[in-house]
Amino acid sequence: MTSNLPASAPTPTTPFDDAATPRIRIGLALSAIGFILFAVGAKPDWFGWDRSPVVGFVQILVFLAGLAMLCLGGYIGLSTLWWGYERTIISELGTRLAATGYVVTVFTGLADIFGMGSQSFPQTPYFGPWQATGVLIGQGIIALGFLLFLPYHPKKIS
């Protein structure tokens, strides 16, 4: 493809003005950091940091903090995709469903700490199969919420 510009004409190097790009980058960075924290909390043996055969309180807090950052990054990134469009009821439902899924995950992950788990207070908190199932159900609710939050509008033609 040939250009009508003379060979000595400078090429435009000014960046395009897009206010959504930094928000998407922040959302992706938060999601990546959150995923790493989640992986460290859920499977510390992948990094050679496993010190106990059971899942402890600090480990649960680390993977819940990682999941919180992952959800926040996903929310920032997906809300940026709605830039310039009115959000639908389905997308609003999706954000609330993702937040509800996180609450379910936190409550079931810390069920023994709250006194609602399989171990009563004097015993050491135990992250057992019931808590693991509740955390997985909460993560499924989060995933469903983010799927509902995805924009489905056609691309704007400028």
C-alpha positions as CSV (number, residue, x, y, z in Angstrom):
1,M,0.0,0.0,0.0
2,T,1.5,3.3,-1.0
3,S,1.1,6.6,0.7
4,N,0.7,10.0,-0.9
5,L,2.9,11.6,1.8
6,P,6.4,12.7,0.8
7,A,9.3,10.6,2.1
8,S,10.4,13.3,4.5
9,A,6.9,13.8,6.1
10,P,7.0,12.9,9.9
11,T,4.8,10.1,11.0
12,P,2.3,11.0,13.8
13,T,3.6,9.8,17.1
14,T,1.1,11.3,19.5
15,P,-0.8,8.7,21.5
16,F,-4.5,8.4,20.9
17,D,-6.7,9.9,23.6
18,D,-8.5,6.9,25.2
19,A,-9.5,7.3,28.8
20,A,-10.5,3.7,29.1
21,T,-7.0,2.2,28.5
22,P,-5.5,3.0,32.0
23,R,-8.6,1.6,33.7
24,I,-8.3,-1.6,31.7
25,R,-4.6,-1.9,32.6
26,I,-5.4,-1.3,36.3
27,G,-8.1,-3.9,36.2
28,L,-5.8,-6.4,34.5
29,A,-2.9,-5.7,37.0
30,L,-5.2,-6.1,40.0
31,S,-6.6,-9.3,38.6
32,A,-3.1,-10.7,38.0
33,I,-1.9,-9.8,41.5
34,G,-5.1,-11.2,42.9
35,F,-4.6,-14.4,41.0
36,I,-1.1,-14.8,42.3
37,L,-2.2,-14.1,45.9
38,F,-5.1,-16.6,45.5
39,A,-2.7,-19.2,44.1
40,V,-0.3,-18.6,47.0
41,G,-3.1,-19.0,49.6
42,A,-4.8,-22.0,47.9
43,K,-1.7,-23.9,46.9
44,P,1.4,-22.7,48.7
45,D,3.2,-26.0,47.8
46,W,3.3,-24.8,44.2
47,F,5.8,-22.2,45.4
48,G,7.5,-24.4,48.0
49,W,6.0,-22.5,50.9
50,D,3.8,-25.3,52.3
51,R,4.5,-25.6,56.0
52,S,1.5,-27.6,57.2
53,P,-0.6,-30.5,56.0
54,V,-3.8,-28.6,56.9
55,V,-5.2,-25.3,55.5
56,G,-4.7,-22.7,58.3
57,F,-6.3,-19.4,59.1
58,V,-3.6,-17.3,57.5
59,Q,-3.8,-19.4,54.3
60,I,-7.5,-18.9,54.1
61,L,-7.2,-15.1,54.6
62,V,-4.5,-14.9,51.9
63,F,-6.6,-16.7,49.3
64,L,-9.7,-14.7,50.3
65,A,-7.7,-11.5,49.9
66,G,-6.4,-12.7,46.5
67,L,-10.0,-13.5,45.5
68,A,-11.1,-10.0,46.6
69,M,-8.4,-8.4,44.4
70,L,-9.3,-10.7,41.5
71,C,-13.0,-9.6,41.8
72,L,-12.1,-5.9,42.1
73,G,-9.8,-6.1,39.1
74,G,-12.5,-7.9,37.1
75,Y,-15.1,-5.4,38.1
76,I,-12.9,-2.5,37.1
77,G,-12.0,-4.1,33.7
78,L,-15.5,-5.1,32.9
79,S,-17.1,-1.8,33.9
80,T,-14.7,-0.1,31.6
81,L,-16.0,-2.1,28.7
82,W,-19.4,-0.5,29.4
83,W,-17.7,2.9,28.8
84,G,-20.2,5.2,26.9
85,Y,-23.1,2.8,27.1
86,E,-26.0,2.6,29.6
87,R,-25.7,-0.5,31.8
88,T,-28.5,-3.0,31.5
89,I,-30.5,-4.6,34.4
90,I,-28.8,-7.9,33.6
91,S,-25.3,-6.3,34.1
92,E,-26.4,-4.7,37.3
93,L,-27.7,-8.1,38.5
94,G,-24.3,-9.6,37.5
95,T,-22.3,-7.1,39.7
96,R,-24.6,-7.9,42.6
97,L,-24.4,-11.6,42.0
98,A,-20.5,-11.4,41.9
99,A,-20.5,-9.5,45.2
100,T,-22.9,-12.0,46.7
101,G,-20.7,-14.9,45.6
102,Y,-17.7,-13.3,47.3
103,V,-19.7,-12.9,50.5
104,V,-20.7,-16.6,50.3
105,T,-17.0,-17.5,49.7
106,V,-15.8,-15.5,52.7
107,F,-18.5,-16.8,55.0
108,T,-18.0,-20.5,54.1
109,G,-14.2,-20.1,54.1
110,L,-14.2,-18.6,57.6
111,A,-17.1,-20.7,58.9
112,D,-15.0,-22.2,61.7
113,I,-13.8,-18.8,62.8
114,F,-17.4,-17.5,62.9
115,G,-18.5,-20.6,64.9
116,M,-20.6,-22.1,62.2
117,G,-18.2,-24.7,60.9
118,S,-17.5,-28.3,61.7
119,Q,-15.0,-27.4,64.5
120,S,-16.1,-25.6,67.6
121,F,-14.1,-22.8,69.1
122,P,-11.6,-24.5,71.4
123,Q,-10.5,-26.7,68.6
124,T,-8.2,-25.6,65.8
125,P,-10.1,-24.2,62.8
126,Y,-10.2,-26.7,60.0
127,F,-10.9,-26.1,56.3
128,G,-12.7,-29.2,55.5
129,P,-14.7,-30.6,52.6
130,W,-17.8,-28.6,53.6
131,Q,-15.9,-25.4,53.6
132,A,-14.2,-26.2,50.3
133,T,-17.5,-27.0,48.7
134,G,-19.0,-23.7,49.9
135,V,-16.0,-21.8,48.6
136,L,-16.4,-23.5,45.2
137,I,-20.1,-22.7,45.1
138,G,-19.3,-19.0,45.9
139,Q,-16.7,-18.9,43.2
140,G,-19.2,-20.3,40.8
141,I,-21.7,-17.6,41.7
142,I,-18.9,-15.0,41.2
143,A,-18.2,-16.4,37.7
144,L,-21.9,-16.4,36.8
145,G,-22.1,-12.8,38.0
146,F,-19.2,-11.8,35.8
147,L,-20.7,-13.6,32.8
148,L,-23.8,-11.6,33.3
149,F,-21.8,-8.4,33.5
150,L,-20.1,-8.9,30.1
151,P,-21.3,-6.2,27.6
152,Y,-23.1,-7.5,24.6
153,H,-23.6,-4.3,22.7
154,P,-22.4,-3.9,19.2
155,K,-19.1,-2.0,18.6
156,K,-19.6,1.7,18.0
157,I,-18.7,2.9,14.5
158,S,-17.1,6.3,14.7
